[in-house]
Amino acid sequence: MNEKTLTHAVILPVEGRTVIQDGMIVIRDSRIAYVGPMDPGRAAGEEISCAGKLLMPGLVNTHAHSGSTLFRSIADDLFLMDWLENYMWPIEKHQTAAFSRTASALCHLEFLKNGITTHADMWIYGSSTAKAALESGLRSVICPTVFSRPSTETDDPLSASMEFTETWAGREEETRIYPGIGPHAVYSCTQETLRKVADFAKKHHILVHTHISETRQENIDCRERLGMTPTEAMLNAGIFENKVVAAHCVHMTDSDWRIMRDHGAAVSYNPVSNLKLVSGIMDLHAALENGVCVSIGTDGPQSNNSLDLLRDLKTGSLIQKNARMDPTFFPAEAAVRMATVEGARALGLEDEIGTLKEGKKADIIALDLRDPELTPAHTGNFGNLCSLIAYAASGRNVCDVFVDGECLMKDRIPCRIDVPALLKEAKEMADFMIRKSGFKMK
């Protein structure tokens, strides 16, 4: 039995609006055996002092494209479809399985350093993403991208995604990898493809991860082609008969929100990516008024361009307040829940992660309260700590990361990853790809 005890920490379990000032967490194998005030009699195994640190649930990033990391900052300041069709998709043709593994490994390193312990991923080369996930130790919901057209990886992306699920299903406890399926969007998948995705997901009880209504033009084109909104098209194809996480949802009708609510679908709010591509600002108030689960995602590093979920959380909260001209809308506590509790619920993992509670998986991050931007920390007040996380903290304040009770980062140093070697490999591979493709920097 593997046991360890995190001692003398300020603990924010998130649920219950409680703060434990001088607390400890006992980890037994992969789960939390005790969380509460310091009690030396309960300590077990290795004792790790967390004095001066805030322990909270690991962050949940519900929309990412791990394999795109090496495209960071090569085509910016563009509208979405121009960016996709004239820059991203042409250069993506030159990627390989090895390229995607290195890109995913770099992405997972950035997740780790920013306190993201669980992520939902959409990219081709699902097996490459899975290899990187195994190396990093992060909890990964991997939904290989499905197009109706061929991809760089294969002439049949749907079959490749199905094969990925059949390879990885049932191994979650062993691998921390949860297979899903990722139909890209209504503009890149036919209704026939979406119906096949829906049927497969239903048969295998897996998550469907997709993009919906990211831009106005997507809605206009969908109405012209199918006579319905993208949400209605997904409904028509049977997608909502499954557990669904839909990224963006910027241009939704009242009927679209009702469809999401009635089918228990979740939204991944991607504020920074939407701002950068000038896609618009999602109507968070409408989503919440309709009782839709709203989580948060970074999107890919090619469209964000960083993967700092805490920094995105601040931006995402503040633009919503300004959109409604109401500083009381979406308070800090709701923002913290979005990145933890609601993220877990969106992925169907709320019984396992998202809060610090006995019996749950020991996915825990520590923020260093001795950092100047987190000082003063009024640790006896739940609201103040939530404000500290939502408005003051960023990934640079994350000092320790545990997933399944395993320490993946200690005092800001990753435990599994050879960082210098990975950074060197990533730079060399990106340079090679750009030379080979003849890509001209914008």
Secondary structure in CASP SS format (residue, H / E / C, confidence):
PFRMAT SS
TARGET T0000
AUTHOR 0000-0000-0000
METHOD secondary structure of the structure
MODEL  1
M C 1.00
N C 1.00
E E 1.00
K E 1.00
T E 1.00
L E 1.00
T E 1.00
H E 1.00
A E 1.00
V E 1.00
I E 1.00
L C 1.00
P C 1.00
V C 1.00
E H 1.00
G H 1.00
R H 1.00
T C 1.00
V C 1.00
I E 1.00
Q E 1.00
D E 1.00
G E 1.00
M E 1.00
I E 1.00
V E 1.00
I E 1.00
R E 1.00
D C 1.00
S C 1.00
R E 1.00
I E 1.00
A E 1.00
Y E 1.00
V E 1.00
G E 1.00
P E 1.00
M C 1.00
D C 1.00
P H 1.00
G H 1.00
R H 1.00
A C 1.00
A C 1.00
G C 1.00
E E 1.00
E E 1.00
I E 1.00
S E 1.00
C C 1.00
A C 1.00
G C 1.00
K E 1.00
L E 1.00
L E 1.00
M E 1.00
P E 1.00
G C 1.00
L E 1.00
V E 1.00
N E 1.00
T E 1.00
H E 1.00
A E 1.00
H C 1.00
S H 1.00
G H 1.00
S H 1.00
T H 1.00
L H 1.00
F H 1.00
R C 1.00
S C 1.00
I C 1.00
A C 1.00
D C 1.00
D C 1.00
L C 1.00
F C 1.00
L H 1.00
M H 1.00
D H 1.00
W H 1.00
L H 1.00
E H 1.00
N H 1.00
Y H 1.00
M H 1.00
W H 1.00
P H 1.00
I H 1.00
E H 1.00
K C 1.00
H C 1.00
Q C 1.00
T C 1.00
A H 1.00
A H 1.00
F H 1.00
S H 1.00
R H 1.00
T H 1.00
A H 1.00
S H 1.00
A H 1.00
L H 1.00
C H 1.00
H H 1.00
L H 1.00
E H 1.00
F H 1.00
L H 1.00
K H 1.00
N C 1.00
G C 1.00
I E 1.00
T E 1.00
T E 1.00
H E 1.00
A E 1.00
D E 1.00
M C 1.00
W C 1.00
I C 1.00
Y C 1.00
G H 1.00
S H 1.00
S H 1.00
T H 1.00
A H 1.00
K H 1.00
A H 1.00
A H 1.00
L H 1.00
E H 1.00
S H 1.00
G C 1.00
L C 1.00
R E 1.00
S E 1.00
V E 1.00
I E 1.00
C C 1.00
P C 1.00
T E 1.00
V E 1.00
F C 1.00
S C 1.00
R C 1.00
P C 1.00
S C 1.00
T C 1.00
E C 1.00
T C 1.00
D C 1.00
D C 1.00
P H 1.00
L H 1.00
S H 1.00
A H 1.00
S H 1.00
M H 1.00
E H 1.00
F H 1.00
T H 1.00
E H 1.00
T H 1.00
W H 1.00
A C 1.00
G C 1.00
R C 1.00
E H 1.00
E H 1.00
E H 1.00
T H 1.00
R C 1.00
I E 1.00
Y E 1.00
P E 1.00
G C 1.00
I E 1.00
G E 1.00
P E 1.00
H C 1.00
A C 1.00
V C 1.00
Y C 1.00
S C 1.00
C C 1.00
T C 1.00
Q H 1.00
E H 1.00
T H 1.00
L H 1.00
R H 1.00
K H 1.00
V H 1.00
A H 1.00
D H 1.00
F H 1.00
A H 1.00
K H 1.00
K H 1.00
H H 1.00
H C 1.00
I C 1.00
L C 1.00
V E 1.00
H E 1.00
T E 1.00
H E 1.00
I E 1.00
S C 1.00
E C 1.00
T C 1.00
R H 1.00
Q H 1.00
E H 1.00
N H 1.00
I H 1.00
D H 1.00
C H 1.00
R H 1.00
E H 1.00
R H 1.00
L H 1.00
G C 1.00
M C 1.00
T C 1.00
P H 1.00
T H 1.00
E H 1.00
A H 1.00
M H 1.00
L H 1.00
N H 1.00
A C 1.00
G C 1.00
I H 1.00
F H 1.00
E H 1.00
N C 1.00
K C 1.00
V E 1.00
V E 1.00
A E 1.00
A E 1.00
H E 1.00
C C 1.00
V C 1.00
H C 1.00
M C 1.00
T C 1.00
D H 1.00
S H 1.00
D H 1.00
W H 1.00
R H 1.00
I H 1.00
M H 1.00
R H 1.00
D H 1.00
H C 1.00
G C 1.00
A C 1.00
A E 1.00
V E 1.00
S E 1.00
Y E 1.00
N C 1.00
P H 1.00
V H 1.00
S H 1.00
N H 1.00
L H 1.00
K H 1.00
L C 1.00
V C 1.00
S C 1.00
G C 1.00
I C 1.00
M C 1.00
D C 1.00
L H 1.00
H H 1.00
A H 1.00
A H 1.00
L H 1.00
E H 1.00
N C 1.00
G C 1.00
V C 1.00
C E 1.00
V E 1.00
S E 1.00
I E 1.00
G C 1.00
T C 1.00
D C 1.00
G C 1.00
P C 1.00
Q C 1.00
S C 1.00
N C 1.00
N C 1.00
S C 1.00
L C 1.00
D C 1.00
L H 1.00
L H 1.00
R H 1.00
D H 1.00
L H 1.00
K H 1.00
T H 1.00
G H 1.00
S H 1.00
L H 1.00
I H 1.00
Q H 1.00
K H 1.00
N H 1.00
A H 1.00
R H 1.00
M C 1.00
D C 1.00
P C 1.00
T C 1.00
F C 1.00
F C 1.00
P C 1.00
A H 1.00
E H 1.00
A H 1.00
A H 1.00
V H 1.00
R H 1.00
M H 1.00
A C 1.00
T C 1.00
V H 1.00
E H 1.00
G H 1.00
A H 1.00
R H 1.00
A H 1.00
L C 1.00
G C 1.00
L C 1.00
E C 1.00
D C 1.00
E C 1.00
I C 1.00
G C 1.00
T C 1.00
L C 1.00
K C 1.00
E C 1.00
G C 1.00
K C 1.00
K E 1.00
A C 1.00
D C 1.00
I E 1.00
I E 1.00
A E 1.00
L E 1.00
D E 1.00
L C 1.00
R C 1.00
D C 1.00
P H 1.00
E H 1.00
L H 1.00
T C 1.00
P C 1.00
A C 1.00
H C 1.00
T C 1.00
G C 1.00
N C 1.00
F H 1.00
G H 1.00
N H 1.00
L H 1.00
C H 1.00
S H 1.00
L H 1.00
I H 1.00
A H 1.00
Y H 1.00
A H 1.00
A C 1.00
S C 1.00
G H 1.00
R H 1.00
N H 1.00
V E 1.00
C E 1.00
D E 1.00
V E 1.00
F E 1.00
V E 1.00
D C 1.00
G C 1.00
E E 1.00
C E 1.00
L E 1.00
M E 1.00
K E 1.00
D C 1.00
R C 1.00
I E 1.00
P E 1.00
C C 1.00
R C 1.00
I C 1.00
D C 1.00
V H 1.00
P H 1.00
A H 1.00
L H 1.00
L H 1.00
K H 1.00
E H 1.00
A H 1.00
K H 1.00
E H 1.00
M H 1.00
A H 1.00
D H 1.00
F H 1.00
M H 1.00
I H 1.00
R H 1.00
K H 1.00
S H 1.00
G C 1.00
F C 1.00
K C 1.00
M C 1.00
K C 1.00
END
